[in-house]
Amino acid sequence: MLKRANRLHLERDIARVRTKGSSRRGQLFNLRYLRVEEGQISRVAFVVSKKISKKAVERNKVARWSREVIQKLLPSFKVSVDLVLSAQQPFVKYSFLGCEQEIEKLFKDAGLIQNG
């Protein structure tokens, strides 16, 4: 489980990241991120709309997979950021490994973690 301190849950914080932040788009996810002051904790919000799936079970699975990957990658972040990770496609044909590779690639492209 993602620590409470690493959760971005206030609507105004999410809106700030969406308006002022940078973005990267992948096949499965849209990543929005905003660098925050050094020394602050990186925080993450997940958005999985009903456009992805009408079934809550499938939406929850996407969020769980994403949380697990983020939890593993958070210690390797080079900078402190607020992130909003939005699912863009149904995950029916994707595996956990595909989700993990996509998120890692987005973070590398954004310069949030080291390449390699």
Secondary structure, DSSP 4 states (H G I P E B T S, - for coil): ---GGGB---HHHHHHHHHHSEEEE-SSEEEEEEE--TTSPPEEEEE--TTT-S-HHHHHHHHHHHHHHHHHHGGGBSS-EEEEEEE-S--TT--HHHHHHHHHHHHHHHTSB---
